[in-house]
Amino acid sequence: MSARRTLAAVLLGAAVLVAQGAGTPPAAGGATAATPTLPDLGAPAAPPDGAPPHVGRIDRAGLRTHAYWLADDARAGRYTTSAGQQATAKYVADHWKKLGLKPLGDKGWLQSYPLRRTVLDAATAVAFGAGKFDRDLAVLATGETKVALAGKFVYCGNGAAASVPPGLAGRIPVVALGAGGGSGVGNDLQAVQRFVDVSEQLHKQGATAGVVCLLGDKTSLGNTLNYRALLPDHPQLRYGSGGGDRGLRVKLPLLVLSAAQGRSLLAHCGVTVGDDGAIDAAKPNDKAAGKLSIVVKEDDKGVGSNVVGVLEGTTKKAEAVVFSAHHDHVGRRLDGDAFNGADDNASGTAGLLEIAEAFALGGPRPARSIVFLSVSGEELGLWGSDWFAAHPTWPLDKIVANVNIDMIGRAGRDGDGPITMQVTPSHQHEKYSSIVRDAVALAKGFGIAFTSGDTYYERSDHYNFAKVGVPVVFFCDGEHPDYHQVTDTADRLSYDRMEAVARLAFWTGWNVANDKGKPTTLGPQPGW
């Protein structure tokens, strides 16, 4: 689910599994790690009375197979345009092809949309002695940049004014930022300002660029780089005429090294770091030297990709229900640890794949056609769904509803009580419709109880359908401590609850696809 109204929005305002039924994608971003030993999930739940026969096709084992593949470290966080995201798009397309769906992209299965990129060139590196670091690094820069420095390193402490010596022109300043500090929005804001302050102090003393050695990767100093910096295979992207450029307005470019690499450079400079992160700079090496190269380029060569397929209906096949989920996430941290995005949104993508299988192989086809839309760019501003809504590959006036699933793997449950989920637009919302009303009624058969998810009405891909007048329903479990953290991993998902939610989503769309009439807007109501 997009964080544009939480973390990313706040930062922007600051200091300015083995493949099931699919071919294995290529090695770049698509290599499959050894399958872990997994606990028994138990047998699939019996479908509720009256459910379409297709529902039994959606099962927890299939959901887990997909989720483990999607949220594997090999996907490196599925950042839009990255090798991992492209491998994921291929995984989805291969699955749908095997199911017998028809491609509905502008080039086969894929629907592409243009992006402007700010890219970290492969020449970017810091070298000293016999070593050279060109991976597990990040660059904070403003626009196109080309820096080539060769000479002495100058240790500048923590980059504060009192620690930065004068006369840095032509030299390579090295700053160490501590291992302490927490994470979360407040700490991320402080981390943003910390990098800005360091660049300003180095600039004041004549430096052209600087190197920052992190002493800890797992705090906000490392996390915020994923949103604000350039990393290998992780450009800053801009969509349309809007924003998307989250780079910091630094006075000079900063190359940031992971903790392991940073300690090596500091040792070269005569600065030792204890296991507790304490620095001993009593004997800096005034003769330490090396090279720093930072190359940042801008171009219009970025390409985002959605995956679109259709199962044609029977008696009303000109009309369609769209099922959607986003398959992108936010990439990898500086130290290489991936933001796996298991709940956000490998869970929804796994659900979409199982729902497609149920429609295609589970029994009779519905009256209306079913469009399956797997989008990228959601985390960066709902870009993929915005592009589809503006350039639909199915006539927009023939789309009768959108069922969107995003974060369905961490539904709550108190003992033997109901599974708790959120849904929007709720009965208090002006766009509350017959789809949501009927979904809430069906949910009781799955042991699901809904609360209002209206806080997320504008934060996932259904919103771009709602804006153009398509009735929507959005199922979501809401934010939790692992949201947008490297701890959002596949082993933390509740696959029995995912099974219930994905089956409910299927049945909701199945009914819309077979109803005589179209969904209607009800407006605010006293209850569900």
C-alpha positions as CSV (number, residue, x, y, z in Angstrom):
1,M,0.0,0.0,0.0
2,S,1.3,3.4,-0.9
3,A,2.8,5.4,1.9
4,R,2.3,8.7,0.1
5,R,0.1,10.0,2.9
6,T,2.3,8.8,5.7
7,L,6.1,8.3,5.5
8,A,6.8,9.4,2.0
9,A,4.5,12.4,2.2
10,V,6.1,13.5,5.5
11,L,9.6,13.1,4.1
12,L,8.7,15.0,0.9
13,G,7.8,17.9,3.1
14,A,10.9,17.7,5.2
15,A,14.3,19.2,4.6
16,V,13.9,19.4,1.2
17,L,8.4,-19.1,-3.5
18,V,9.0,-21.6,-6.3
19,A,6.8,-20.7,-9.2
20,Q,3.4,-22.5,-9.1
21,G,2.1,-23.1,-12.6
22,A,4.6,-20.7,-14.1
23,G,8.0,-20.7,-15.7
24,T,10.9,-19.6,-13.6
25,P,11.9,-16.0,-14.5
26,P,15.5,-15.2,-15.6
27,A,18.4,-14.9,-13.2
28,A,18.4,-11.1,-13.0
29,G,16.0,-10.5,-10.2
30,G,14.4,-13.9,-10.7
31,A,16.8,-16.4,-9.1
32,T,15.0,-18.6,-6.7
33,A,16.5,-19.3,-3.3
34,A,16.5,-22.7,-1.7
35,T,13.0,-23.5,-0.6
36,P,12.8,-23.2,3.2
37,T,11.2,-25.9,5.4
38,L,7.7,-24.7,6.1
39,P,5.2,-25.7,8.7
40,D,2.0,-27.5,7.8
41,L,-0.8,-25.1,7.0
42,G,-3.6,-27.6,7.5
43,A,-6.3,-28.4,5.0
44,P,-8.1,-25.6,3.2
45,A,-11.3,-24.5,4.9
46,A,-14.6,-25.7,3.6
47,P,-16.2,-23.1,1.5
48,P,-19.4,-21.5,2.9
49,D,-22.8,-22.7,1.9
50,G,-23.9,-21.2,-1.4
51,A,-20.4,-20.3,-2.6
52,P,-19.5,-20.8,-6.2
53,P,-17.6,-24.0,-6.8
54,H,-14.6,-22.0,-7.9
55,V,-13.9,-20.8,-4.3
56,G,-12.4,-24.1,-3.3
57,R,-9.7,-23.6,-5.9
58,I,-8.2,-20.7,-3.8
59,D,-6.2,-22.4,-1.1
60,R,-3.7,-21.4,1.5
61,A,-0.9,-23.6,0.1
62,G,-1.1,-21.9,-3.3
63,L,-1.2,-18.5,-1.7
64,R,2.0,-19.3,0.3
65,T,3.8,-20.7,-2.8
66,H,3.2,-17.4,-4.6
67,A,3.9,-15.2,-1.6
68,Y,7.2,-16.9,-0.8
69,W,8.4,-16.4,-4.4
70,L,7.3,-12.8,-4.6
71,A,8.8,-11.8,-1.3
72,D,12.0,-13.7,-1.7
73,D,15.3,-11.8,-1.3
74,A,16.0,-12.6,-4.9
75,R,13.4,-10.0,-5.9
76,A,15.3,-7.3,-4.0
77,G,12.2,-5.5,-2.9
78,R,10.5,-5.3,-6.4
79,Y,11.2,-1.6,-6.8
80,T,9.5,-0.2,-9.9
81,T,11.7,-0.7,-13.1
82,S,14.2,-2.9,-11.2
83,A,15.2,-6.4,-12.3
84,G,13.2,-7.8,-9.4
85,Q,10.1,-6.0,-10.4
86,Q,10.4,-7.0,-14.1
87,A,11.0,-10.6,-13.1
88,T,7.8,-10.3,-11.0
89,A,5.8,-9.0,-13.9
90,K,7.1,-12.0,-16.0
91,Y,6.0,-14.4,-13.2
92,V,2.5,-13.0,-13.2
93,A,2.3,-13.0,-17.0
94,D,3.6,-16.6,-17.2
95,H,1.0,-17.7,-14.7
96,W,-1.9,-16.1,-16.5
97,K,-0.7,-17.5,-19.8
98,K,-0.7,-21.0,-18.4
99,L,-4.3,-20.4,-17.2
100,G,-5.4,-19.6,-20.7
101,L,-6.2,-15.9,-20.1
102,K,-5.8,-13.5,-23.0
103,P,-3.2,-10.8,-22.9
104,L,-4.6,-7.3,-22.6
105,G,-1.6,-5.1,-22.5
106,D,-0.3,-2.8,-25.2
107,K,2.5,-5.2,-25.9
108,G,1.3,-8.7,-25.2
109,W,0.7,-9.0,-21.4
110,L,2.5,-5.8,-20.5
111,Q,1.1,-2.3,-20.5
112,S,4.0,0.1,-20.3
113,Y,4.1,3.7,-19.1
114,P,6.9,6.3,-19.5
115,L,9.0,7.5,-16.6
116,R,11.8,10.1,-16.3
117,R,14.8,8.7,-14.4
118,T,17.7,10.0,-12.3
119,V,20.1,7.1,-12.5
120,L,23.3,6.2,-10.6
121,D,25.9,5.3,-13.2
122,A,27.9,2.1,-12.8
123,A,31.1,4.2,-12.7
124,T,30.2,5.5,-9.2
125,A,32.6,4.1,-6.7
126,V,35.1,4.9,-3.9
127,A,38.5,3.2,-4.2
128,F,41.5,3.0,-1.9
129,G,44.4,0.7,-1.5
130,A,43.5,-2.5,-3.3
131,G,39.8,-2.1,-2.6
132,K,37.0,-0.6,-4.6
133,F,33.4,-0.2,-3.5
134,D,30.7,0.1,-6.2
135,R,27.9,-1.8,-4.5
136,D,26.0,-1.4,-1.2
137,L,26.2,2.3,-1.6
138,A,23.9,5.2,-2.1
139,V,24.2,8.7,-3.5
140,L,22.5,11.8,-2.5
141,A,22.7,14.4,-5.3
142,T,20.7,17.1,-6.9
143,G,20.2,16.5,-10.7
144,E,22.9,15.3,-13.1
145,T,26.3,15.1,-11.4
146,K,29.8,14.1,-12.4
147,V,32.5,14.1,-9.8
148,A,36.0,12.7,-10.2
149,L,38.4,13.2,-7.2
150,A,41.8,11.6,-6.6
151,G,43.8,12.6,-3.5
152,K,43.9,12.5,0.2
153,F,41.0,11.5,2.4
154,V,40.2,13.9,5.3
155,Y,38.4,12.6,8.3
156,C,35.7,15.1,9.3
157,G,34.2,13.4,12.4
158,N,30.4,13.4,12.4
159,G,30.2,16.2,9.9
160,A,29.2,18.8,12.5
161,A,30.6,22.3,12.1
162,A,33.2,21.8,14.9
163,S,34.5,18.6,13.3
164,V,35.0,19.7,9.7
165,P,38.4,21.3,9.0
166,P,38.9,24.1,6.4
167,G,40.7,23.6,3.1
168,L,38.7,20.7,1.7
169,A,39.0,21.8,-2.0
170,G,40.3,18.9,-4.1
171,R,40.3,16.5,-1.1
172,I,37.8,13.7,-0.2
173,P,36.1,14.4,3.1
174,V,35.0,11.3,5.1
175,V,32.2,11.5,7.7
176,A,31.1,8.9,10.2
177,L,27.5,8.8,11.3
178,G,26.7,6.8,14.4
179,A,25.2,3.4,14.9
180,G,22.6,4.7,17.3
181,G,19.1,6.0,16.6
182,G,15.8,4.4,16.0
183,S,13.4,4.1,13.1
184,G,10.0,5.5,12.3
185,V,8.7,8.8,10.8
186,G,10.2,11.1,13.4
187,N,13.7,9.5,13.2
188,D,13.5,9.5,9.4
189,L,12.9,13.2,9.4
190,Q,16.0,13.7,11.6
191,A,18.0,11.5,9.3
192,V,17.0,13.6,6.3
193,Q,18.1,16.7,8.1
194,R,21.3,15.1,9.2
195,F,22.4,14.4,5.7
196,V,21.5,17.9,4.6
197,D,23.5,19.4,7.4
198,V,26.6,17.3,6.6
199,S,26.5,18.4,3.0
200,E,26.2,22.1,4.0
201,Q,29.2,21.9,6.4
202,L,31.4,20.2,3.8
203,H,30.4,22.7,1.2
204,K,31.3,25.7,3.5
205,Q,34.8,24.4,3.7
206,G,35.3,24.1,-0.1
207,A,34.6,20.4,-0.7
208,T,33.3,19.2,-4.0
209,A,31.7,16.0,-2.7
210,G,31.9,13.8,0.4
211,V,31.8,10.2,1.6
212,V,29.5,9.2,4.6
213,C,30.3,6.0,6.4
214,L,27.3,4.6,8.2
215,L,28.1,2.8,11.4
216,G,24.7,1.1,11.5
217,D,22.4,0.1,8.6
218,K,19.3,-0.7,10.5
219,T,18.3,2.7,11.7
220,S,16.6,5.6,9.9
221,L,19.9,6.8,8.5
222,G,19.9,3.7,6.4
223,N,16.1,3.4,5.8
224,T,15.6,6.9,4.6
225,L,18.1,6.4,1.8
226,N,15.8,3.9,0.2
227,Y,13.3,6.8,-0.3
228,R,15.6,9.7,-0.9
229,A,18.8,8.5,-2.5
230,L,20.0,6.7,-5.6
231,L,21.1,3.1,-5.3
232,P,22.2,0.6,-7.9
233,D,19.1,-0.6,-9.8
234,H,17.1,2.0,-7.8
235,P,16.7,5.3,-9.7
236,Q,14.7,8.2,-8.6
237,L,11.6,8.2,-10.9
238,R,9.2,10.8,-12.0
239,Y,5.8,10.1,-13.6
240,G,3.9,12.5,-15.9
241,S,4.1,16.2,-15.0
242,G,3.8,15.5,-11.2
243,G,6.3,14.8,-8.5
244,G,8.1,11.7,-7.6
245,D,11.5,13.2,-7.3
246,R,12.3,12.5,-3.6
247,G,16.0,13.4,-3.8
248,L,17.4,15.7,-1.1
249,R,18.4,19.2,-1.9
250,V,22.0,18.7,-0.8
251,K,24.7,21.4,-1.2
252,L,27.1,18.8,-2.7
253,P,26.8,15.1,-3.6
254,L,27.3,12.6,-0.9
255,L,28.3,9.0,-1.4
256,V,27.0,6.9,1.5
257,L,28.6,3.5,2.3
258,S,27.1,0.6,4.2
259,A,28.4,-0.1,7.7
260,A,30.7,-2.9,6.6
261,Q,32.2,-0.8,3.8
262,G,32.3,2.3,5.9
263,R,34.3,0.6,8.6
264,S,36.9,-0.5,6.0
265,L,37.3,3.1,4.7
266,L,37.5,4.5,8.2
267,A,40.2,1.9,9.0
268,H,42.1,3.0,5.9
269,C,41.9,6.6,7.3
270,G,43.3,5.4,10.7
271,V,39.9,5.6,12.4
272,T,38.9,2.5,14.3
273,V,35.3,1.6,15.2
274,G,34.5,-0.6,18.2
275,D,31.8,-3.2,18.2
276,D,29.6,-0.8,20.1
277,G,30.0,1.9,17.4
278,A,32.4,4.0,19.4
279,I,35.0,5.8,17.3
280,D,38.7,6.1,18.1
281,A,40.2,8.8,16.0
282,A,43.3,9.5,18.0
283,K,45.6,8.6,15.2
284,P,44.1,9.5,11.9
285,N,46.2,8.7,8.9
286,D,47.0,12.0,7.2
287,K,48.5,10.1,4.2
288,A,45.4,8.0,3.4
289,A,44.4,8.5,-0.2
290,G,42.1,7.2,-2.9
291,K,39.6,8.0,-5.5
292,L,36.0,9.1,-5.5
293,S,33.7,8.9,-8.6
294,I,30.1,10.0,-8.6
295,V,28.2,9.9,-11.9
296,V,24.4,10.7,-11.9
297,K,22.5,10.9,-15.2
298,E,18.9,11.9,-16.1
299,D,16.9,10.6,-19.0
300,D,13.5,9.7,-20.2
301,K,14.2,6.0,-20.7
302,G,12.4,4.7,-17.6
303,V,9.5,2.2,-18.3
304,G,7.0,1.1,-15.8
305,S,5.0,-2.0,-16.5
306,N,1.6,-3.3,-15.6
307,V,0.5,-6.8,-16.4
308,V,-3.1,-7.1,-17.8
309,G,-5.0,-10.2,-18.8
310,V,-8.7,-11.0,-19.4
311,L,-11.0,-14.0,-19.1
312,E,-13.9,-13.4,-21.4
313,G,-17.4,-13.7,-20.0
314,T,-20.4,-15.3,-21.6
315,T,-23.7,-13.4,-22.1
316,K,-22.3,-9.9,-21.1
317,K,-18.7,-10.2,-22.1
318,A,-18.5,-6.6,-23.4
319,E,-18.7,-5.5,-19.8
320,A,-16.0,-6.3,-17.2
321,V,-15.1,-6.4,-13.6
322,V,-11.5,-5.5,-12.8
323,F,-9.5,-7.3,-10.1
324,S,-6.4,-5.4,-9.2
325,A,-3.3,-5.6,-6.9
326,H,0.1,-4.0,-7.0
327,H,3.2,-6.2,-7.3
328,D,5.8,-3.5,-6.7
329,H,7.5,-2.6,-3.3
330,V,10.2,-0.2,-2.2
331,G,13.5,-2.0,-3.0
332,R,16.5,-2.9,-0.8
333,R,18.3,-1.3,2.0
334,L,21.9,0.0,1.7
335,D,23.3,-3.1,3.3
336,G,21.5,-5.3,0.8
337,D,18.7,-6.4,3.1
338,A,15.5,-6.3,1.0
339,F,12.2,-4.7,1.9
340,N,10.5,-7.9,0.9
341,G,6.9,-6.5,1.0
342,A,5.3,-9.8,1.9
343,D,2.1,-8.3,3.1
344,D,2.6,-5.1,1.0
345,N,1.8,-6.5,-1.5
346,A,3.0,-10.0,-2.2
347,S,-0.1,-11.1,-0.3
348,G,-2.5,-9.2,-2.6
349,T,-0.6,-10.3,-5.7
350,A,-0.7,-14.0,-4.5
351,G,-4.5,-13.5,-4.0
352,L,-4.9,-12.1,-7.5
353,L,-3.0,-15.0,-9.0
354,E,-5.2,-17.5,-7.1
355,I,-8.4,-15.6,-8.0
356,A,-7.4,-15.7,-11.6
357,E,-6.8,-19.5,-11.4
358,A,-10.3,-19.9,-9.7
359,F,-12.0,-18.0,-12.5
360,A,-10.1,-19.8,-15.2
361,L,-10.1,-23.4,-14.0
362,G,-12.6,-23.6,-11.1
363,G,-15.9,-23.9,-13.0
364,P,-18.2,-22.1,-15.4
365,R,-17.3,-18.6,-16.6
366,P,-19.3,-15.6,-15.4
367,A,-21.6,-13.5,-17.6
368,R,-19.2,-10.5,-17.6
369,S,-15.6,-10.6,-18.5
370,I,-12.9,-10.4,-15.8
371,V,-9.9,-8.2,-16.3
372,F,-6.9,-9.0,-14.1
373,L,-4.6,-6.0,-13.5
374,S,-1.3,-6.3,-11.7
375,V,0.3,-2.9,-11.4
376,S,3.7,-1.4,-10.6
377,G,4.4,2.1,-9.3
378,E,1.8,2.0,-6.6
379,E,4.3,2.7,-3.8
380,L,5.5,5.8,-5.7
381,G,2.1,7.4,-6.1
382,L,-0.4,4.9,-7.6
383,W,1.2,5.4,-11.0
384,G,0.4,2.1,-12.8
385,S,-3.3,2.2,-12.0
386,D,-3.4,5.9,-12.9
387,W,-1.9,5.1,-16.3
388,F,-4.4,2.3,-16.8
389,A,-7.4,4.6,-15.9
390,A,-6.1,7.2,-18.4
391,H,-5.2,4.6,-21.1
392,P,-7.5,1.7,-20.4
393,T,-7.0,-1.5,-22.5
394,W,-10.7,-2.3,-21.8
395,P,-13.2,0.4,-22.6
396,L,-13.6,2.4,-19.4
397,D,-17.3,2.9,-19.8
398,K,-17.7,-0.9,-19.9
399,I,-15.9,-1.5,-16.6
400,V,-18.7,-1.9,-14.0
401,A,-16.5,-2.4,-10.9
402,N,-13.0,-2.7,-9.4
403,V,-12.1,-5.2,-6.6
404,N,-8.7,-4.2,-5.2
405,I,-6.7,-6.2,-2.7
406,D,-3.6,-4.8,-1.0
407,M,-2.2,-6.1,2.2
408,I,-4.4,-9.1,3.0
409,G,-1.8,-11.3,4.8
410,R,-1.9,-9.9,8.3
411,A,-5.6,-9.8,9.2
412,G,-6.2,-9.7,12.9
413,R,-7.9,-12.2,15.1
414,D,-8.6,-12.3,18.8
415,G,-8.6,-16.0,19.9
416,D,-11.6,-17.7,18.3
417,G,-13.2,-14.4,17.3
418,P,-13.7,-13.3,13.8
419,I,-11.0,-12.4,11.3
420,T,-10.8,-8.6,11.4
421,M,-10.2,-6.6,8.2
422,Q,-10.8,-3.1,6.9
423,V,-12.8,-2.1,3.8
424,T,-13.4,1.1,2.0
425,P,-15.6,2.9,1.0
426,S,-17.4,2.2,4.3
427,H,-21.0,2.8,5.1
428,Q,-20.0,6.2,6.3
429,H,-18.5,7.2,2.9
430,E,-20.2,9.1,0.2
431,K,-19.1,6.4,-2.3
432,Y,-20.4,3.5,-0.3
433,S,-22.0,1.1,-2.7
434,S,-23.9,-2.1,-3.2
435,I,-20.6,-3.9,-3.7
436,V,-19.3,-3.1,-0.3
437,R,-22.7,-3.8,1.3
438,D,-22.9,-7.2,-0.3
439,A,-19.2,-8.0,0.5
440,V,-19.7,-7.3,4.2
441,A,-22.7,-9.7,4.1
442,L,-20.8,-12.4,2.4
443,A,-17.9,-12.0,4.8
444,K,-19.8,-13.5,7.7
445,G,-19.7,-16.9,6.0
446,F,-15.9,-16.7,6.1
447,G,-15.8,-15.5,9.7
448,I,-14.6,-12.0,8.7
449,A,-15.7,-8.9,10.4
450,F,-15.0,-5.5,8.8
451,T,-14.2,-2.1,10.2
452,S,-13.9,1.1,8.2
453,G,-10.8,1.5,6.0
454,D,-11.7,4.9,4.8
455,T,-8.3,6.3,5.9
456,Y,-6.9,4.3,3.0
457,Y,-9.5,5.4,0.4
458,E,-6.9,7.4,-1.5
459,R,-3.9,5.2,-0.8
460,S,-4.3,2.2,-3.1
461,D,-5.1,1.5,-6.7
462,H,-8.9,1.4,-6.4
463,Y,-8.8,5.2,-6.0
464,N,-7.8,5.8,-9.6
465,F,-10.9,3.8,-10.7
466,A,-13.1,5.7,-8.2
467,K,-11.9,9.0,-9.6
468,V,-13.3,8.1,-13.0
469,G,-16.6,6.9,-11.6
470,V,-16.1,3.2,-11.3
471,P,-17.6,1.7,-8.2
472,V,-14.9,0.1,-6.0
473,V,-14.3,-2.1,-3.0
474,F,-10.9,-2.3,-1.3
475,F,-9.9,-5.1,1.2
476,C,-6.9,-4.3,3.5
477,D,-5.6,-5.4,6.9
478,G,-4.2,-1.9,7.7
479,E,-0.7,-0.9,8.8
480,H,1.3,-2.8,11.4
481,P,4.9,-2.6,12.9
482,D,6.4,-4.4,9.9
483,Y,4.8,-2.0,7.3
484,H,7.5,-0.8,5.0
485,Q,10.2,-2.4,7.1
486,V,12.6,-5.2,6.1
487,T,10.7,-7.4,8.6
488,D,7.7,-7.7,6.3
489,T,8.6,-11.2,5.3
490,A,6.6,-14.2,4.0
491,D,6.9,-16.2,7.2
492,R,4.8,-13.6,9.1
493,L,1.7,-14.0,6.9
494,S,-1.4,-15.8,8.1
495,Y,-2.2,-18.0,5.1
496,D,-5.5,-19.3,6.5
497,R,-6.8,-15.8,6.8
498,M,-5.4,-14.8,3.4
499,E,-7.4,-17.8,2.0
500,A,-10.6,-16.5,3.6
501,V,-10.0,-12.9,2.3
502,A,-9.1,-14.0,-1.2
503,R,-12.1,-16.2,-1.4
504,L,-14.3,-13.4,-0.3
505,A,-12.8,-11.1,-2.9
506,F,-13.5,-13.7,-5.6
507,W,-17.1,-14.2,-4.5
508,T,-17.7,-10.5,-4.4
509,G,-16.5,-10.0,-7.9
510,W,-18.2,-13.2,-9.1
511,N,-21.6,-11.8,-8.0
512,V,-21.0,-8.5,-9.7
513,A,-20.0,-10.3,-12.8
514,N,-23.2,-12.2,-12.8
515,D,-25.7,-9.7,-11.5
516,K,-28.4,-8.6,-13.9
517,G,-27.8,-4.9,-13.1
518,K,-24.7,-2.9,-12.3
519,P,-23.5,-1.8,-8.9
520,T,-25.2,1.2,-7.4
521,T,-23.9,4.0,-5.1
522,L,-25.8,4.1,-1.8
523,G,-24.1,7.0,-0.1
524,P,-23.7,7.2,3.7
525,Q,-25.8,4.8,5.7
526,P,-26.4,4.2,9.4
527,G,-24.8,0.7,9.2
528,W,-23.5,-1.9,6.9
